Amino acid sequence: MKPSSLHAPSKFWYLCLFACIFLFSSAVYAEDFSQRTVVDVSISQEADGSIQLSWNPVPNAAGYKVYHSPQANPANATDWSLVARVGSPGYNAMASSNHGFYRVTWYTLPPNAANFALVEGGTINNGTSELMVSTLHMSRHEVTQLEYQSVTGINPSYHPYNYGIGALFPVWNVSWFDAIVYCNLRSLQEGLTPCFSYANYGTNPASWPSDWTSEWGDQSLLHCNMDAGGYRLPTKVEWEFAARGGNNTHNYLYSGSNNIDDVGWYWANWGYVFLAPHTVNGLDPNEIGIYDMSGNLYEWVWTNPDRNSTSSRIDPQESQLRLGYERYVMGGAWMSPVSDCTVNHGFWTNAGNGNSGIGFRVCLAP
């Protein structure tokens, strides 16, 4: 495979760059999800000095990755740095005195990730600044009991009258730790590189020390590689950006509507009768096709609260946990008041707190 597109600011350099394309064929960057190099990338320089990369859509591509290198022919394939994920053909590189060289690859999603929605990258305001959110794929629904049991072998959900029990109901009675384990086990089962690792114990939760989930365990040793390609929990900022409808947002109060009954199961329209969640995808989705982000179950996210910060939002690129045993849950739930169902609602709770109101959804950032 050869780098798809390289750029330098003069015609002379263009000639050199195209020569370098053929010299690079032996250095192939390790790609997940059967990624391939895009070979028809065209380059144009805009009036503001930025560089526009464009290419034809690749059939069956779930998205594209744009890599950059300051070198024409890197000695090591890993010298190509991932600079962006995009869901559609095209990327604009900001004005720079030395644009360097670019390469674009395309990827597909695993077969079991067919029900994931594309969340194009964008920005979200945290009250003081704009935070960047990279392109990712978010599960359209909360992890179901069937999905959870197929990965872990158990279904922890329980109701004395079997309300809310079944393959298409979301799983509950799962702690934050359970959600982390599920992500890695599912990645391993599907041949993907797991995102989470614990100290030097690797990515297989079976090899992690038994006390890593305890209040006396050191959760700061748990690390998330955002670019590994496996399943993971979304960060708080990623979750909220998706709940708002991403770049297609209509700025609704709830995820997909200003009328909660159109998009969310909460106490007044479901919980007081059944004392359990509804099946997933039971109401309308939001602007980008994601369901139940304003109700049904609260959802665990990766980011834990910064108790010393005045802001409840954390940079989505955060990969290392702070010390402490609290973790965020987002959205509303079947037992919640309507005030809990807004797109930015969240609160912290004990990471080991698995109960009938908390579940989770997963994302992929290949």
C-alpha positions in Angstrom: 0.0 0.0 0.0 1.2 3.5 -0.7 0.4 6.8 0.9 -2.7 8.2 -0.7 -1.8 11.9 -0.8 1.2 14.1 0.0 1.6 17.9 -0.1 4.2 20.6 -0.1 3.7 24.2 -1.2 5.4 24.3 -4.6 5.0 22.6 -8.0 8.6 21.3 -7.6 7.7 19.7 -4.4 4.6 18.1 -5.9 6.8 16.3 -8.3 9.1 15.1 -5.5 6.1 14.0 -3.5 4.6 11.9 -6.2 7.9 10.2 -6.5 7.9 9.5 -2.8 4.5 7.8 -3.1 6.1 4.9 -4.8 9.1 4.7 -2.5 6.8 4.3 0.5 5.0 1.1 -0.5 7.0 -1.1 1.8 6.1 0.8 5.0 2.6 -0.1 5.9 0.9 1.4 8.9 -0.9 -1.3 11.1 -4.6 -0.7 10.6 -7.6 -2.2 12.3 -11.0 -2.8 10.6 -9.4 -3.8 7.3 -8.5 -0.2 6.5 -7.1 0.6 3.1 -5.3 3.5 1.6 -7.3 5.9 -0.6 -5.5 6.4 -3.9 -7.5 9.2 -5.6 -6.9 12.0 -3.2 -6.7 15.5 -4.8 -5.2 18.5 -3.3 -6.0 22.2 -3.6 -4.8 25.3 -1.7 -7.5 27.6 -0.5 -7.2 31.4 -0.5 -6.6 31.4 3.3 -3.6 29.1 2.8 -5.3 26.0 4.1 -5.1 22.7 2.1 -8.2 20.9 1.0 -8.0 17.2 0.6 -10.8 15.5 -1.3 -11.5 12.0 -2.7 -14.3 9.9 -4.1 -16.4 7.9 -1.7 -15.2 4.4 -1.1 -18.1 1.8 -1.3 -19.0 0.3 2.1 -16.6 2.6 3.9 -17.8 3.6 7.4 -15.3 6.5 7.6 -11.8 7.7 6.8 -8.6 8.5 8.7 -6.2 11.3 7.8 -2.6 10.8 8.7 0.2 13.4 8.5 4.0 13.2 8.4 6.6 16.0 8.2 8.8 13.7 6.2 8.4 12.7 2.6 9.4 9.1 3.2 9.3 8.2 7.0 11.8 5.6 8.1 9.1 4.0 10.3 5.5 3.5 9.4 4.4 4.7 12.8 5.9 8.2 12.0 2.5 8.8 10.3 0.4 10.6 12.9 -3.4 10.3 13.0 -4.7 13.9 12.7 -8.4 13.4 12.0 -11.3 11.0 11.5 -14.0 12.0 9.1 -17.2 10.4 8.0 -17.3 11.8 4.5 -14.7 12.3 1.8 -12.7 15.5 2.4 -10.5 17.2 5.0 -9.3 20.7 5.4 -5.8 21.2 6.8 -5.3 24.5 8.6 -2.9 27.1 7.1 0.7 26.3 7.9 4.2 27.2 6.7 4.9 23.5 6.2 2.0 21.3 5.5 4.1 18.2 5.1 2.7 15.0 3.7 -0.8 13.4 4.1 -2.2 9.9 3.8 -5.8 8.9 3.9 -7.2 5.4 4.7 -10.7 4.1 4.8 -12.2 1.5 7.2 -15.3 -0.6 7.8 -17.0 -1.4 11.1 -17.1 -4.9 12.7 -20.1 -7.0 11.6 -21.5 -6.8 15.1 -21.4 -3.0 15.1 -24.0 -2.6 12.3 -26.3 -0.6 14.7 -23.8 2.2 15.3 -24.5 5.8 14.3 -21.8 8.0 12.8 -21.1 11.0 15.0 -19.1 13.4 12.8 -16.5 15.4 14.7 -17.3 18.9 15.9 -17.2 21.2 18.8 -19.2 21.7 22.0 -19.0 24.7 24.3 -18.3 24.0 28.0 -19.3 27.4 29.1 -15.9 29.0 28.8 -14.3 27.4 25.6 -15.0 25.2 22.6 -14.0 21.6 23.1 -13.2 19.4 20.1 -14.9 16.1 19.6 -13.4 13.7 17.1 -15.5 11.6 14.7 -16.6 8.3 16.3 -19.4 5.7 16.0 -21.9 5.5 18.9 -24.2 2.6 19.6 -27.8 3.5 18.6 -29.1 1.8 21.7 -28.1 1.0 25.2 -26.3 -2.4 25.5 -29.0 -5.0 25.6 -29.3 -8.0 27.9 -28.7 -10.3 24.9 -25.6 -8.4 23.9 -24.3 -8.4 27.5 -25.0 -12.1 28.1 -23.4 -13.1 24.7 -20.2 -11.5 25.8 -20.0 -12.2 29.6 -22.2 -15.3 29.9 -24.5 -13.8 32.5 -27.5 -11.4 32.6 -27.3 -9.4 35.9 -30.7 -7.8 35.3 -33.5 -8.9 37.7 -37.1 -8.1 38.4 -39.5 -10.0 40.7 -42.2 -10.0 38.0 -39.8 -10.2 35.1 -40.8 -6.7 33.9 -38.0 -5.3 31.8 -36.4 -8.7 31.3 -35.6 -10.0 27.8 -33.2 -9.9 24.9 -34.2 -6.4 23.7 -34.3 -4.7 27.1 -31.2 -2.8 28.1 -29.0 -4.5 30.7 -28.9 -3.0 34.2 -27.4 -3.9 37.6 -24.0 -3.2 36.0 -21.3 -1.2 37.7 -18.9 1.0 35.9 -16.3 -1.7 36.3 -18.7 -4.2 34.6 -19.0 -1.8 31.7 -15.2 -1.6 31.3 -14.9 -5.4 31.4 -17.6 -5.8 28.8 -15.9 -3.4 26.4 -12.6 -5.3 26.5 -14.2 -8.8 26.4 -16.3 -7.8 23.4 -13.2 -6.3 21.6 -11.3 -9.5 22.3 -14.1 -11.7 21.1 -14.4 -9.8 17.8 -10.7 -9.6 17.2 -10.3 -5.9 17.9 -7.6 -4.2 20.0 -9.1 -3.5 23.4 -9.0 0.1 24.5 -8.6 -0.4 28.3 -5.5 -1.7 30.0 -4.6 -1.9 33.7 -1.0 -1.1 34.8 1.3 -3.7 33.2 -1.3 -6.5 33.3 -2.4 -6.0 29.7 -5.9 -5.7 28.2 -7.5 -9.0 29.3 -9.6 -8.3 32.4 -9.0 -11.9 33.5 -5.4 -11.0 34.1 -6.1 -7.9 36.2 -5.7 -8.0 40.0 -8.9 -8.9 41.8 -8.9 -5.7 43.9 -8.9 -3.3 40.9 -12.6 -2.8 41.4 -12.5 -2.1 45.1 -12.5 1.3 46.8 -8.9 0.5 47.9 -7.8 -0.4 44.4 -5.9 2.1 42.3 -8.2 3.0 39.4 -5.6 5.6 38.2 -3.7 2.6 36.8 -6.6 2.0 34.4 -5.7 3.5 31.0 -7.8 4.1 27.9 -6.2 4.1 24.5 -8.7 6.2 22.5 -7.2 5.1 19.2 -6.9 1.4 19.8 -10.0 0.6 17.7 -12.0 -1.5 20.2 -15.1 -0.8 22.1 -15.1 1.7 24.9 -17.3 4.0 27.0 -17.8 7.4 25.5 -16.4 10.4 27.5 -18.9 12.7 29.1 -18.3 15.3 26.3 -18.7 12.7 23.6 -21.9 11.5 25.2 -23.4 15.0 25.4 -22.3 15.9 21.9 -24.0 12.8 20.5 -27.1 13.4 22.7 -27.5 16.9 21.3 -27.5 15.5 17.8 -23.8 16.3 17.0 -23.4 18.6 14.0 -27.1 18.1 13.1 -28.3 19.5 16.4 -31.6 21.4 16.6 -30.7 22.4 20.2 -33.6 20.5 21.7 -34.0 20.3 25.4 -34.1 16.5 25.2 -32.2 14.2 22.9 -34.2 14.5 19.7 -37.2 16.7 20.8 -38.5 19.4 23.0 -41.3 16.9 24.0 -39.9 14.3 26.4 -42.7 11.9 25.6 -41.5 11.6 22.0 -38.0 10.5 22.9 -37.6 9.4 26.6 -39.0 6.9 29.0 -39.1 8.3 32.5 -41.2 8.0 35.7 -44.4 9.6 34.5 -44.8 7.8 31.2 -43.5 4.4 32.1 -41.7 3.8 35.3 -44.5 4.2 37.8 -46.4 1.2 36.2 -43.6 -1.2 35.5 -40.7 -0.2 37.8 -38.3 -1.2 35.0 -37.0 0.1 31.7 -38.6 -0.2 28.3 -37.1 -2.1 25.3 -34.5 -0.2 23.4 -35.4 1.9 20.4 -39.0 2.2 21.6 -39.4 5.9 20.9 -38.1 8.4 18.3 -34.3 8.7 17.8 -32.4 12.0 17.9 -31.1 13.9 14.9 -28.3 11.4 14.1 -30.4 8.2 14.8 -29.5 7.5 18.4 -32.2 6.3 20.8 -32.9 6.7 24.6 -30.3 9.2 25.5 -33.0 11.1 27.5 -34.4 8.3 29.4 -34.8 4.5 30.0 -31.5 4.1 31.9 -28.8 6.4 33.2 -25.6 5.6 31.3 -22.0 5.2 32.6 -19.4 7.3 30.8 -15.6 7.0 30.9 -14.8 10.4 32.5 -14.9 10.7 36.2 -15.6 14.1 37.9 -12.9 16.5 38.7 -13.9 17.5 42.2 -11.6 20.5 42.1 -13.0 21.9 38.9 -15.8 24.4 38.5 -16.7 22.8 35.1 -18.6 19.5 34.9 -17.2 18.8 31.4 -13.9 17.2 30.8 -11.8 17.3 27.7 -12.8 14.3 25.5 -9.2 13.5 24.8 -8.6 12.7 28.5 -7.3 9.1 28.7 -6.0 8.8 32.3 -8.4 8.6 35.2 -8.1 10.8 38.2 -7.9 9.3 41.7 -11.3 8.7 43.3 -14.1 6.2 43.3 -16.9 8.3 41.6 -17.9 8.1 38.0 -20.4 10.0 35.9 -23.7 8.7 34.6 -25.5 10.7 32.0 -29.1 11.1 30.9 -32.4 10.1 32.6 -33.9 6.8 33.5 -37.3 5.1 33.9 -37.4 6.2 37.6 -36.2 9.7 37.1 -38.1 13.0 37.0 -38.3 14.8 33.6 -35.6 17.2 34.8 -33.0 14.4 34.6 -33.7 13.8 31.0 -32.1 16.9 29.4 -29.2 16.5 27.0 -26.6 17.7 29.5 -27.8 16.1 32.7 -25.4 14.0 34.6 -24.2 13.2 38.1 -21.5 11.3 39.9 -22.1 8.1 41.8 -20.1 5.2 43.2 -18.3 3.3 40.5 -19.4 0.0 42.0 -23.1 1.1 42.1 -24.9 -1.3 39.9 -28.7 -0.9 40.2 -32.0 -1.0 38.3 -31.6 2.5 36.9 -28.1 2.4 35.4 -26.9 0.9 32.1 -24.5 2.0 29.4 -23.8 2.2 25.7 -20.5 1.8 23.9 -18.7 3.6 21.1 -16.0 2.9 18.5 -13.3 5.3 17.4 -11.5 3.3 14.8 
